[in-house]
Amino acid sequence: MSDIRYWVGLSLVPEVGPVISRKLLSEMGSPENIFRAGLKDLQSVKGLSREKAGNIRNFSLWDSVEKIVKMTEKSGTRVVRYQDPSYPEVLKEVDGAPIVLYMKGDYIPEDRYGIGVVGSRKHTGYGEAVTQRISWELASSGFTIISGMARGIDTLSHKSALHAGGRTIAVLGSGLDVFYPPENRGLMEKIAASGCVLSEFPPGTMPLKEHFPRRNRLISGLSLGVLVVEATADSGSLITANYALEQNKEVFAVPGNITSQNSEGTNALIKQGARMVLGASDIVEELAPVLRGFIKRRGGQVTVELSEDERAVCRFLTREPKHIDLLSRESGLPVHKILDLLLALELKDVVRQSGGKRFFLS
């Protein structure tokens, strides 16, 4: 039996989740060794009860394992093990990270600069416009947009990232061969072609309600921070925000109309301390300490190519911080336009921002 089958088998053992599986792997080295271990050796692992050890010893779902492996091969899905180089390093920092991921497309190191974008399935026109604008700005600046490919805000964020020519990752609450919602089949194929689609659920798994909180923890786990665009008071998007807080990730929220149900969740997040976001630059400002060297290679600085508009803005900047309003007056550019240019310059490490929307040359 091949090594990958033992990994899939371990992920299917009843009552033995990722945390215990990782302890077992640490103690015994490989899934094959785990399945070959005696009951006494298994029970010596902290947290593994006699019942759970028995579940490993008596595991009998090898026909299901064989079916899963054949389905992945047929559909072009890769099984990525926890120890594989292609397993997202940032996800390993999350308690309960899956020991196996099913993946189409490629996760690349630059995807660690990802922003989760989530929100209501039944969005308003305001939510649509904001999602498209901010997701496009972030993707254009080199961030990877991470979402769950649900209807509404998720779908808009993925499409906006693709439109910007950027990268996007879709995390599913079903198997990769189950297209949910069905109208997003084409979108999933586009994401897999230029980014990555992944799931911890094996092929054939249906999108059950209890799967989505598990999916949400992966969205936040893969992200530097999570942006909630629109959310009702009981929205599943708030679950993603809570996971982000537990994982010490930043939480961002777009303010909304105080009379709109779709803004109750986001406005509540802001009251509770989430960073209010009016544009992509607010996210960059909050994450600035983490983003230092975003576009630097090991061993030195990249030679940065600037557009004509970016060079024009730089002519009005000095080593002393200047407020955005002053830069707008001096350059003759509207504030929203100059903010977009300054965001691009920040990510190229040409410009830095001090408090209160004040910018200076690096």
SERO-4910 file (N, C-alpha, C, O; in steps of 0.05 Angstrom, whole numbers):
BEGIN
 pado doro    nc1    nc2    nc3   cac1   cac2   cac3    cc1    cc2    cc3    oc1    oc2    oc3
  Met    A     17    -24      0      0      0      0     18     25      0     37     27     16
  Ser    A     12     44    -18     29     68    -20     26     86      5      6     85     19
  Asp    A     46    102      9     47    120     32     23    139     33     12    144     54
  Ile    A     14    149      9     -8    169      9    -34    156     19    -50    170     31
  Arg    A    -37    130     15    -61    117     25    -62    116     55    -83    118     67
  Tyr    A    -39    113     68    -38    113     97    -45    141    108    -58    144    128
  Trp    A    -36    162     93    -43    189    102    -73    194    100    -85    205    118
  Val    A    -85    186     77   -114    189     74   -128    173     95   -148    182    107
  Gly    A   -119    149    100   -131    132    120   -131    144    147   -151    144    162
  Leu    A   -108    156    155   -106    168    182   -125    192    184   -136    196    206
  Ser    A   -129    206    162   -148    229    163   -177    220    166   -194    237    173
  Leu    A   -183    195    161   -210    185    162   -216    169    188   -239    161    192
  Val    A   -197    165    205   -201    149    229   -221    164    247   -216    187    254
  Pro    A   -243    152    256   -263    165    273   -251    174    299   -235    160    312
  Glu    A   -258    198    307   -251    210    333   -221    217    335   -212    225    357
  Val    A   -206    213    314   -177    220    315   -173    244    295   -170    240    271
  Gly    A   -174    268    307   -172    292    290   -143    300    285   -124    286    291
  Pro    A   -140    324    272   -113    333    264    -94    337    288    -70    331    285
  Val    A   -103    346    311    -85    351    333    -73    325    343    -48    323    346
  Ile    A    -89    305    347    -79    279    357    -62    266    335    -42    253    340
  Ser    A    -71    269    310    -56    257    287    -28    268    286     -8    254    282
  Arg    A    -25    294    291      2    307    290     19    297    314     43    294    311
  Lys    A      6    292    337     21    281    360     31    253    353     54    246    359
  Leu    A     14    237    341     21    210    333     44    211    312     63    195    314
  Leu    A     42    229    293     63    231    273     90    239    286    111    229    278
  Ser    A     89    257    305    113    266    319    126    242    334    150    240    335
  Glu    A    109    225    345    119    203    361    129    179    344    149    166    350
  Met    A    114    175    322    119    150    307    129    154    279    137    134    266
  Gly    A    131    179    270    145    184    245    128    183    219    132    200    202
  Ser    A    110    164    217     94    162    192     67    149    198     64    135    217
  Pro    A     47    154    180     21    141    184     23    111    183      9     97    197
  Glu    A     41    101    166     44     72    164     53     60    191     42     39    200
  Asn    A     72     73    204     80     64    231     57     65    251     55     48    269
  Ile    A     40     86    248     18     89    267     -2     65    264    -10     54    284
  Phe    A     -8     58    239    -27     36    234    -15      9    242    -29    -10    248
  Arg    A     12      7    242     25    -18    249     30    -20    280     37    -42    290
  Ala    A     27      2    294     33      2    323     13    -14    339    -10    -18    331
  Gly    A     23    -25    361      5    -40    379    -12    -21    396     -6      3    398
  Leu    A    -32    -33    408    -50    -17    425    -35     -3    448    -41     20    454
  Lys    A    -17    -16    460     -2     -5    483     15     19    474     16     39    487
  Asp    A     28     16    451     45     38    440     27     63    433     35     85    438
  Leu    A      4     57    422    -14     79    414    -24     94    439    -26    118    440
  Gln    A    -31     79    460    -41     91    484    -20    107    500    -27    123    517
  Ser    A      5    102    493     26    117    507     28    146    497     41    163    509
  Val    A     14    152    475     14    179    464     -6    196    479    -29    188    482
  Lys    A      3    218    489    -14    235    506    -39    244    491    -37    253    468
  Gly    A    -62    242    503    -87    250    491   -102    229    475   -124    233    466
  Leu    A    -89    205    472   -101    184    457   -113    163    476    -99    148    489
  Ser    A   -140    163    478   -154    145    496   -153    116    485   -145    112    462
  Arg    A   -161     97    501   -162     69    492   -182     67    469   -177     51    450
  Glu    A   -204     81    471   -224     80    449   -213     90    423   -217     77    402
  Lys    A   -199    112    423   -187    124    399   -165    106    388   -162    102    364
  Ala    A   -149     95    406   -128     76    398   -141     52    384   -130     42    365
  Gly    A   -163     43    395   -178     21    383   -188     27    356   -189     10    338
  Asn    A   -197     52    352   -206     61    325   -184     59    304   -189     52    281
  Ile    A   -160     64    313   -137     62    294   -131     32    288   -128     24    265
  Arg    A   -130     17    310   -124    -12    307   -145    -26    290   -139    -44    275
  Asn    A   -170    -18    293   -192    -32    280   -201    -18    254   -222    -24    243
  Phe    A   -186      2    245   -194     17    221   -197     -2    197   -180    -19    191
  Ser    A   -220      0    184   -227    -19    162   -237     -5    137   -249    -19    119
  Leu    A   -233     21    135   -244     35    112   -224     37     88   -223     57     74
  Trp    A   -208     16     85   -188     17     64   -200     17     36   -188     28     17
  Asp    A   -224      6     33   -238      8      7   -245     37      0   -243     46    -22
  Ser    A   -254     52     21   -260     80     17   -235     96     11   -235    114     -6
  Val    A   -213     89     24   -187    102     18   -179     98    -11   -171    117    -25
  Glu    A   -182     73    -20   -175     67    -48   -192     82    -67   -183     92    -88
  Lys    A   -218     84    -61   -237    100    -78   -229    129    -79   -230    141   -101
  Ile    A   -222    141    -56   -214    169    -55   -189    174    -72   -188    193    -87
  Val    A   -169    156    -69   -144    160    -84   -150    158   -114   -138    174   -130
  Lys    A   -166    139   -123   -173    137   -151   -188    161   -161   -184    170   -184
  Met    A   -206    172   -145   -222    195   -153   -203    220   -156   -207    236   -174
  Thr    A   -184    222   -138   -165    245   -140   -149    243   -166   -144    262   -180
  Glu    A   -140    219   -172   -124    215   -196   -140    221   -221   -130    233   -240
  Lys    A   -165    212   -221   -182    216   -244   -189    246   -249   -191    255   -271
  Ser    A   -192    261   -227   -200    289   -229   -177    308   -230   -181    332   -233
  Gly    A   -153    298   -228   -129    316   -229   -125    331   -203   -112    352   -202
  Thr    A   -136    320   -181   -132    332   -155   -107    320   -141   -102    296   -143
  Arg    A    -92    337   -128    -68    327   -114    -75    323    -84    -90    339    -73
  Val    A    -64    303    -72    -66    299    -43    -40    310    -31    -18    299    -36
  Val    A    -42    332    -16    -19    345     -4    -17    338     26    -35    344     41
  Arg    A      5    325     33      8    316     61     20    339     77     33    357     67
  Tyr    A     16    337    103     25    358    122     55    362    119     64    385    123
  Gln    A     70    342    113     99    344    112    110    352     84    134    357     81
  Asp    A     92    355     64    100    362     37    109    391     35     98    408     49
  Pro    A    129    397     18    138    425     14    115    443      4    115    467      9
  Ser    A     96    431    -11     74    447    -22     52    452     -2     33    467     -9
  Tyr    A     53    441     22     33    447     43     38    475     53     61    482     60
  Pro    A     18    492     54     22    520     63     34    523     90     23    514    110
  Glu    A     58    535     92     72    538    117     55    553    137     55    547    161
  Val    A     41    574    128     26    591    146      4    575    160     -5    582    182
  Leu    A     -6    555    146    -28    539    157    -18    521    180    -34    513    197
  Lys    A      8    514    179     19    497    200     19    511    227     21    498    248
  Glu    A     16    537    227     15    552    252    -12    551    266    -15    560    289
  Val    A    -32    540    252    -59    538    262    -64    512    277    -58    491    266
  Asp    A    -74    514    301    -81    489    316   -102    474    300   -121    486    291
  Gly    A    -98    448    297   -118    433    283   -116    435    253   -135    429    239
  Ala    A    -92    443    243    -89    443    214    -91    415    203    -80    396    214
  Pro    A   -106    411    181   -110    384    170    -83    371    163    -64    384    154
  Ile    A    -82    344    167    -58    330    159    -57    324    129    -37    317    118
  Val    A    -80    327    116    -82    323     87    -99    345     75   -120    352     86
  Leu    A    -90    357     53   -106    376     37   -109    364      9    -91    352     -2
  Tyr    A   -132    369     -2   -138    362    -30   -136    388    -46   -149    408    -39
  Met    A   -120    388    -68   -113    414    -80   -114    412   -111   -105    392   -123
  Lys    A   -125    433   -123   -122    437   -152   -109    464   -156   -115    483   -142
  Gly    A    -90    465   -175    -75    489   -178    -51    488   -159    -45    467   -148
  Asp    A    -38    511   -155    -14    511   -139    -15    533   -118    -23    556   -123
  Tyr    A     -7    525    -94     -2    545    -72     27    553    -74     45    535    -74
  Ile    A     33    579    -76     61    588    -79     68    604    -54     51    614    -40
  Pro    A     94    607    -49    103    621    -24     91    649    -21     85    658      1
  Glu    A     88    664    -44     77    691    -43     48    692    -33     38    713    -25
  Asp    A     35    669    -33      7    668    -24      4    672      6    -18    676     16
  Arg    A     27    672     20     26    678     49     17    707     54      8    714     75
  Tyr    A     20    724     33     10    751     35    -19    751     24    -25    763      4
  Gly    A    -36    737     39    -64    734     31    -82    749     49    -77    752     73
  Ile    A   -104    759     38   -125    772     54   -151    757     49   -160    754     27
  Gly    A   -163    747     71   -189    734     69   -211    755     65   -212    775     80
  Val    A   -228    751     46   -250    770     41   -276    753     42   -280    735     26
  Val    A   -293    760     61   -318    745     65   -341    764     70   -337    788     75
  Gly    A   -365    753     68   -389    770     72   -414    756     65   -415    731     61
  Ser    A   -435    771     63   -462    760     59   -466    747     32   -455    756     12
  Arg    A   -481    725     32   -489    713      7   -509    730     -8   -510    731    -33
  Lys    A   -526    744      7   -546    762     -4   -537    791      0   -547    805     18
  His    A   -519    800    -17   -506    826    -13   -523    848    -25   -542    843    -41
  Thr    A   -517    873    -17   -530    896    -29   -513    907    -51   -491    897    -56
  Gly    A   -523    927    -65   -508    940    -86   -483    953    -75   -462    953    -87
  Tyr    A   -486    964    -50   -463    976    -37   -441    955    -31   -418    960    -36
  Gly    A   -450    932    -21   -431    911    -15   -416    901    -40   -392    895    -39
  Glu    A   -431    899    -62   -419    891    -87   -398    911    -96   -375    903   -104
  Ala    A   -404    936    -95   -385    957   -105   -360    957    -87   -338    959    -98
  Val    A   -364    956    -61   -341    956    -43   -323    932    -46   -299    934    -47
  Thr    A   -335    908    -48   -320    884    -52   -304    885    -77   -280    878    -77
  Gln    A   -316    893    -99   -302    894   -125   -279    914   -123   -257    908   -133
  Arg    A   -283    936   -111   -262    957   -110   -239    948    -93   -216    949   -102
  Ile    A   -244    939    -68   -222    933    -50   -208    907    -59   -183    906    -57
  Ser    A   -223    887    -68   -210    862    -77   -192    868   -101   -170    857   -103
  Trp    A   -201    884   -119   -186    891   -143   -160    906   -135   -139    900   -144
  Glu    A   -163    925   -117   -140    941   -107   -119    923    -94    -95    925   -100
  Leu    A   -128    905    -77   -110    887    -63    -96    868    -82    -72    864    -81
  Ala    A   -112    856   -100   -100    837   -119    -81    851   -138    -60    839   -145
  Ser    A    -87    875   -147    -70    890   -164    -43    897   -151    -23    900   -164
  Ser    A    -44    898   -124    -20    906   -109     -3    881   -101     17    884    -87
  Gly    A    -12    858   -108      4    834   -103     -7    816    -81      5    795    -76
  Phe    A    -29    824    -68    -40    807    -47    -56    784    -60    -67    787    -82
  Thr    A    -57    761    -47    -74    739    -56   -101    741    -41   -102    744    -17
  Ile    A   -122    740    -56   -149    742    -45   -158    713    -38   -158    696    -55
  Ile    A   -166    709    -13   -174    683     -3   -203    683      6   -211    700     23
  Ser    A   -219    665     -5   -247    665      3   -259    637     -1   -244    618     -7
  Gly    A   -285    634      3   -297    608      4   -314    600    -20   -328    580    -19
  Met    A   -314    617    -41   -329    612    -66   -359    608    -62   -372    596    -79
  Ala    A   -370    619    -40   -399    619    -36   -411    640    -54   -397    657    -66
  Arg    A   -437    640    -56   -451    661    -71   -447    687    -56   -440    688    -33
  Gly    A   -449    709    -71   -448    736    -59   -419    746    -57   -405    746    -77
  Ile    A   -412    756    -33   -387    770    -30   -363    752    -37   -344    762    -49
  Asp    A   -364    727    -29   -342    708    -36   -337    708    -66   -314    712    -75
  Thr    A   -358    703    -81   -355    701   -110   -345    727   -122   -328    727   -140
  Leu    A   -355    750   -113   -346    776   -122   -317    780   -117   -303    791   -134
  Ser    A   -307    772    -94   -279    776    -87   -261    760   -106   -240    770   -115
  His    A   -268    735   -110   -253    718   -129   -252    730   -157   -231    732   -169
  Lys    A   -275    737   -167   -277    748   -194   -261    774   -197   -248    778   -217
  Ser    A   -262    791   -176   -247    816   -177   -217    812   -178   -203    826   -192
  Ala    A   -208    792   -163   -180    785   -163   -171    775   -190   -150    783   -200
  Leu    A   -187    758   -202   -181    748   -229   -181    771   -250   -164    772   -267
  His    A   -200    789   -247   -202    812   -265   -178    829   -263   -169    841   -283
  Ala    A   -166    831   -239   -142    848   -235   -117    833   -244    -95    845   -244
  Gly    A   -119    808   -253    -96    793   -261    -80    783   -237    -57    775   -239
  Gly    A    -93    782   -213    -79    773   -189    -86    745   -182    -99    730   -197
  Arg    A    -76    736   -159    -80    709   -150   -103    708   -130   -108    726   -115
  Thr    A   -117    685   -130   -138    681   -111   -139    651   -104   -133    634   -120
  Ile    A   -147    645    -79   -149    618    -69   -178    614    -59   -189    630    -45
  Ala    A   -190    592    -68   -217    585    -59   -215    561    -40   -202    540    -47
  Val    A   -226    563    -17   -227    542      3   -255    531      4   -274    546     10
  Leu    A   -259    505     -1   -285    494     -3   -294    479     22   -278    469     37
  Gly    A   -320    478     25   -332    462     47   -343    436     37   -361    424     49
  Ser    A   -332    426     14   -340    402      1   -316    390    -12   -294    401    -12
  Gly    A   -320    366    -25   -298    355    -41   -294    373    -66   -313    387    -75
  Leu    A   -270    371    -78   -265    388   -101   -280    379   -126   -280    394   -146
  Asp    A   -292    356   -125   -308    347   -148   -337    354   -145   -354    347   -162
  Val    A   -345    367   -123   -372    375   -118   -374    405   -121   -364    420   -105
  Phe    A   -386    414   -143   -387    443   -149   -410    456   -134   -434    452   -140
  Tyr    A   -402    472   -115   -423    486    -98   -414    515    -93   -392    519    -83
  Pro    A   -431    534   -100   -456    530   -115   -451    521   -144   -430    527   -155
  Pro    A   -469    506   -156   -464    495   -182   -457    515   -204   -442    509   -222
  Glu    A   -468    539   -201   -462    560   -222   -433    570   -221   -425    584   -239
  Asn    A   -419    562   -200   -391    571   -198   -371    551   -208   -347    553   -203
  Arg    A   -380    531   -223   -362    511   -234   -341    524   -252   -317    518   -250
  Gly    A   -349    542   -270   -330    555   -287   -311    573   -272   -287    574   -278
  Leu    A   -321    586   -251   -303    602   -234   -282    585   -220   -259    593   -219
  Met    A   -290    562   -210   -271    544   -197   -249    536   -216   -226    535   -209
  Glu    A   -257    530   -241   -237    521   -261   -217    544   -267   -194    539   -271
  Lys    A   -227    569   -268   -210    592   -273   -190    596   -250   -167    602   -254
  Ile    A   -201    593   -225   -184    597   -202   -162    575   -201   -139    582   -196
  Ala    A   -169    551   -207   -150    529   -207   -128    533   -228   -105    524   -224
  Ala    A   -135    546   -250   -116    550   -272    -95    571   -266    -73    569   -276
  Ser    A   -103    590   -249    -84    612   -244    -77    616   -214    -60    632   -207
  Gly    A    -91    601   -197    -87    603   -168    -89    576   -156    -74    558   -163
  Cys    A   -107    573   -137   -109    548   -122   -137    544   -111   -149    563   -101
  Val    A   -147    520   -113   -172    512   -100   -165    489    -81   -152    470    -90
  Leu    A   -173    490    -56   -166    469    -38   -188    463    -18   -207    479    -14
  Ser    A   -186    439     -6   -206    430     14   -193    409     31   -174    395     23
  Glu    A   -203    408     56   -194    386     73   -212    361     70   -207    341     82
  Phe    A   -233    364     54   -253    343     51   -247    327     26   -241    339      5
  Pro    A   -247    300     27   -241    284      4   -262    286    -18   -284    295    -13
  Pro    A   -254    277    -42   -274    277    -64   -299    263    -56   -299    243    -42
  Gly    A   -321    273    -67   -347    261    -61   -361    272    -37   -385    267    -32
  Thr    A   -347    289    -21   -359    300      3   -379    322     -4   -371    341    -18
  Met    A   -403    320      6   -424    340     -1   -421    365     18   -409    363     39
  Pro    A   -431    388      9   -428    413     24   -448    414     47   -467    429     46
  Leu    A   -443    399     68   -460    398     91   -456    423    109   -434    435    109
  Lys    A   -477    431    123   -476    455    139   -452    456    159   -440    476    162
  Glu    A   -447    433    171   -426    432    192   -398    433    180   -378    436    195
  His    A   -395    432    153   -369    434    141   -359    462    139   -335    467    137
  Phe    A   -377    482    138   -369    509    132   -354    523    154   -335    538    148
  Pro    A   -360    518    179   -342    529    200   -314    519    198   -295    534    203
  Arg    A   -310    493    191   -284    482    187   -270    495    163   -246    502    164
  Arg    A   -285    500    142   -274    515    119   -265    542    127   -244    552    119
  Asn    A   -282    556    144   -276    584    152   -250    586    167   -236    606    165
  Arg    A   -243    566    184   -219    567    199   -194    565    181   -173    576    187
  Leu    A   -198    552    158   -176    551    138   -173    577    123   -150    585    117
  Ile    A   -195    590    117   -194    617    104   -178    636    121   -160    649    111
  Ser    A   -184    638    147   -170    656    164   -141    646    169   -123    662    171
  Gly    A   -138    619    171   -111    609    176    -92    614    153    -68    617    158
  Leu    A   -101    616    129    -85    622    106    -79    651    101    -63    659     85
  Ser    A    -93    668    117    -93    697    112    -77    713    133    -74    704    156
  Leu    A    -66    736    124    -54    754    143    -76    768    160    -72    774    183
  Gly    A    -99    772    148   -122    784    161   -147    778    145   -145    770    122
  Val    A   -170    782    158   -195    777    145   -212    802    144   -215    816    164
  Leu    A   -222    808    120   -239    831    115   -268    821    113   -274    804     96
  Val    A   -286    832    130   -314    826    128   -328    850    115   -327    872    126
  Val    A   -340    846     92   -352    868     77   -381    873     86   -387    896     94
  Glu    A   -398    853     85   -425    855     95   -432    830    110   -425    808    102
  Ala    A   -446    834    132   -453    810    149   -477    817    167   -477    838    180
  Thr    A   -496    800    167   -518    803    187   -508    796    215   -485    787    218
  Ala    A   -525    800    235   -516    795    262   -509    766    267   -493    760    285
  Asp    A   -521    747    252   -515    718    256   -501    706    232   -503    682    227
  Ser    A   -487    722    217   -474    713    192   -451    694    198   -437    696    218
  Gly    A   -448    674    180   -425    656    182   -399    670    178   -378    660    187
  Ser    A   -399    694    166   -374    709    163   -363    717    190   -338    720    192
  Leu    A   -380    720    210   -370    727    237   -355    704    249   -337    708    266
  Ile    A   -362    679    241   -346    656    250   -318    658    239   -299    652    254
  Thr    A   -315    666    214   -288    669    203   -273    691    218   -249    687    224
  Ala    A   -286    713    225   -273    734    240   -264    724    267   -243    731    277
  Asn    A   -281    708    280   -274    697    307   -250    678    305   -233    679    322
  Tyr    A   -249    662    284   -226    645    280   -201    662    276   -179    655    287
  Ala    A   -203    684    261   -180    701    257   -170    712    283   -146    713    288
  Leu    A   -188    720    301   -180    730    327   -165    708    343   -145    714    355
  Glu    A   -176    684    343   -164    662    357   -136    656    346   -118    647    361
  Gln    A   -132    660    320   -106    655    307    -88    679    307    -67    678    294
  Asn    A    -95    700    322    -79    724    324    -76    738    296    -54    748    290
  Lys    A    -96    737    280    -97    750    255   -113    776    258   -129    779    276
  Glu    A   -108    795    239   -122    820    240   -151    816    229   -155    800    211
  Val    A   -169    831    241   -197    831    231   -204    859    221   -200    879    235
  Phe    A   -214    861    197   -222    886    184   -251    885    178   -262    863    172
  Ala    A   -264    908    178   -293    909    171   -299    934    157   -289    956    163
  Val    A   -317    932    137   -327    955    122   -352    966    136   -371    951    140
  Pro    A   -352    991    144   -376   1002    157   -400   1003    137   -396   1006    113
  Gly    A   -424   1002    148   -447   1003    131   -470   1019    143   -467   1029    165
  Asn    A   -491   1021    128   -515   1035    136   -526   1024    163   -530   1000    165
  Ile    A   -530   1041    182   -538   1031    209   -567   1021    208   -576   1008    228
  Thr    A   -582   1025    187   -609   1015    185   -610    989    169   -632    977    165
  Ser    A   -588    980    158   -587    956    141   -579    931    158   -559    932    172
  Gln    A   -595    910    155   -589    885    169   -562    874    159   -547    862    175
  Asn    A   -555    879    134   -530    869    123   -505    882    135   -483    873    131
  Ser    A   -509    904    150   -487    917    162   -486    914    193   -467    924    206
  Glu    A   -505    899    204   -506    896    233   -480    882    243   -469    889    263
  Gly    A   -472    861    228   -449    846    237   -423    861    234   -406    861    252
  Thr    A   -420    875    211   -395    890    207   -393    914    226   -372    920    237
  Asn    A   -415    928    230   -414    951    248   -408    942    277   -395    956    292
  Ala    A   -419    919    284   -414    908    311   -384    900    314   -372    905    335
  Leu    A   -372    889    292   -343    883    293   -327    908    298   -307    908    313
  Ile    A   -334    930    285   -319    955    288   -322    965    317   -302    974    329
  Lys    A   -346    963    328   -350    971    356   -333    954    375   -324    964    396
  Gln    A   -328    930    368   -313    911    384   -283    914    380   -267    900    394
  Gly    A   -275    931    361   -246    936    358   -234    928    331   -210    931    327
  Ala    A   -250    917    313   -240    911    286   -232    937    272   -243    958    277
  Arg    A   -212    936    255   -202    959    240   -223    967    219   -230    950    202
  Met    A   -233    991    220   -251   1001    200   -237   1005    173   -215   1018    173
  Val    A   -248    995    152   -235    997    126   -252   1013    106   -275   1006    101
  Leu    A   -240   1033     94   -253   1049     73   -240   1044     46   -251   1051     26
  Gly    A   -217   1031     47   -203   1024     22   -179   1006     28   -173   1001     52
  Ala    A   -167    996      7   -144    977     11   -122    989     27   -108    975     41
  Ser    A   -118   1015     25    -95   1028     39    -98   1025     69    -78   1025     84
  Asp    A   -123   1023     80   -127   1020    109   -116    992    117   -105    990    139
  Ile    A   -119    972    100   -109    946    106    -78    946    106    -66    934    123
  Val    A    -67    958     86    -38    960     83    -26    974    107     -5    966    118
  Glu    A    -39    996    115    -29   1011    138    -28    994    163     -8    995    178
  Glu    A    -49    979    168    -50    962    192    -29    939    191    -18    932    212
  Leu    A    -25    929    167     -6    906    164     22    914    158     39    897    153
  Ala    A     28    941    158     54    951    149     77    936    162     96    929    148
  Pro    A     77    931    189    100    917    201    105    889    189    128    880    187
  Val    A     84    876    181     86    849    170     95    850    141    108    832    131
  Leu    A     89    872    127     94    874     99    121    885     92    128    886     68
  Arg    A    137    892    111    164    902    106    179    881     90    180    857     98
  Gly    A    190    888     67    205    869     51    187    852     33    196    832     22
  Phe    A    161    859     31    142    844     15    153    839    -13    151    817    -24
  Ile    A    166    859    -25    176    856    -52    206    855    -52    219    862    -73
  Lys    A    218    847    -30    247    844    -29    255    815    -34    242    797    -23
  Arg    A    276    811    -49    287    785    -51    308    780    -30    318    799    -18
  Arg    A    314    755    -25    335    749     -6    362    760    -16    369    757    -39
  Gly    A    375    774      2    402    784     -5    402    811    -17    424    821    -24
  Gly    A    379    824    -20    380    851    -31    354    861    -39    333    848    -36
  Gln    A    354    886    -50    330    900    -58    325    896    -88    344    897   -104
  Val    A    300    892    -95    293    890   -123    294    918   -136    286    938   -123
  Thr    A    303    919   -161    300    944   -176    271    947   -183    259    931   -196
  Val    A    260    969   -174    231    973   -176    224    989   -201    235   1010   -206
  Glu    A    205    979   -216    195    993   -240    171   1010   -231    152   1000   -219
  Leu    A    172   1036   -238    150   1054   -231    135   1063   -256    148   1068   -277
  Ser    A    109   1065   -253     93   1076   -276     97   1107   -277    108   1119   -258
  Glu    A     88   1118   -298     91   1147   -301     76   1162   -279     86   1182   -268
  Asp    A     52   1153   -272     36   1165   -251     50   1162   -224     50   1181   -208
  Glu    A     62   1139   -219     76   1134   -194    100   1153   -191    106   1164   -170
  Arg    A    115   1156   -213    138   1174   -213    129   1203   -208    142   1218   -194
  Ala    A    106   1210   -219     96   1237   -216     89   1242   -186     95   1264   -176
  Val    A     77   1223   -173     71   1226   -144     96   1229   -128     97   1245   -109
  Cys    A    116   1213   -135    142   1214   -119    155   1241   -120    169   1249   -101
  Arg    A    149   1257   -141    161   1284   -143    150   1302   -121    163   1323   -115
  Phe    A    127   1296   -110    115   1313    -89    121   1302    -61    112   1313    -41
  Leu    A    136   1280    -60    143   1268    -34    171   1274    -26    189   1278    -43
  Thr    A    175   1276      0    202   1280     11    206   1260     34    190   1242     38
  Arg    A    228   1263     49    234   1246     72    217   1254     96    215   1239    115
  Glu    A    204   1277     94    186   1286    115    157   1279    108    149   1283     86
  Pro    A    142   1268    128    114   1260    122     97   1283    112     98   1305    123
  Lys    A     81   1278     92     61   1297     82     33   1285     83     30   1261     77
  His    A     14   1301     91    -13   1292     93    -25   1287     65    -18   1301     46
  Ile    A    -43   1268     63    -55   1261     38    -69   1285     25    -68   1288      0
  Asp    A    -82   1302     41    -96   1325     30    -76   1345     17    -82   1356     -4
  Leu    A    -53   1348     29    -33   1366     18    -22   1354     -8    -18   1369    -28
  Leu    A    -17   1329     -8     -7   1316    -33    -28   1318    -55    -20   1321    -78
  Ser    A    -53   1316    -48    -74   1318    -68    -75   1346    -80    -77   1349   -105
  Arg    A    -72   1366    -63    -72   1394    -73    -47   1400    -90    -49   1412   -112
  Glu    A    -24   1390    -81      1   1396    -96      1   1381   -123     11   1392   -143
  Ser    A     -9   1357   -124     -8   1341   -148    -31   1346   -167    -30   1341   -191
  Gly    A    -53   1357   -156    -77   1362   -172    -93   1336   -176   -112   1336   -192
  Leu    A    -86   1315   -162   -101   1289   -164   -121   1286   -142   -117   1295   -120
  Pro    A   -144   1274   -148   -164   1269   -127   -153   1250   -106   -135   1234   -112
  Val    A   -163   1252    -82   -153   1236    -60   -154   1206    -66   -135   1192    -61
  His    A   -176   1196    -77   -179   1167    -82   -158   1158   -102   -148   1135   -100
  Lys    A   -152   1175   -122   -132   1167   -142   -104   1166   -130    -89   1147   -135
  Ile    A    -97   1186   -114    -70   1187   -103    -67   1166    -82    -45   1156    -78
  Leu    A    -88   1158    -68    -87   1136    -48    -80   1110    -62    -65   1094    -52
  Asp    A    -93   1105    -86    -87   1081   -101    -57   1080   -109    -44   1059   -107
  Leu    A    -47   1103   -118    -19   1104   -126      0   1100   -102     20   1086   -104
  Leu    A     -7   1113    -80     10   1110    -56     10   1082    -45     30   1072    -35
  Leu    A    -13   1068    -48    -14   1040    -39      5   1023    -56     20   1007    -45
  Ala    A      5   1027    -82     23   1013   -100     53   1019    -93     69   1001    -93
  Leu    A     58   1044    -86     86   1052    -79     94   1040    -52    117   1034    -48
  Glu    A     75   1038    -33     81   1026     -8     89    997    -11    109    987      1
  Leu    A     75    982    -28     81    954    -32    107    950    -47    119    929    -46
  Lys    A    116    971    -61    142    970    -75    164    980    -56    187    982    -65
  Asp    A    156    986    -32    175    996    -11    189   1022    -19    211   1028    -10
  Val    A    175   1038    -35    185   1064    -43    174   1085    -24    188   1105    -18
  Val    A    150   1081    -14    137   1100      3    129   1086     29    123   1063     30
  Arg    A    130   1102     51    120   1092     76     99   1111     87     97   1134     79
  Gln    A     83   1101    106     62   1117    117     65   1119    147     70   1100    161
  Ser    A     63   1144    157     62   1148    186     32   1151    194     15   1149    177
  Gly    A     27   1157    219     -1   1159    228    -16   1182    215     -4   1202    206
  Gly    A    -42   1179    213    -59   1200    203    -56   1206    173    -58   1229    165
  Lys    A    -53   1185    157    -51   1188    128    -29   1207    119    -34   1225    103
  Arg    A     -6   1204    131     17   1221    124     38   1202    111     44   1181    121
  Phe    A     49   1210     88     66   1193     72     94   1206     68     96   1230     66
  Phe    A    114   1189     65    141   1199     60    157   1178     45    150   1154     44
  Leu    A    179   1187     32    196   1168     16    212   1151     35    222   1160     56
  Ser    A    214   1125     28    229   1106     45    259   1113     45    275   1099     58
***
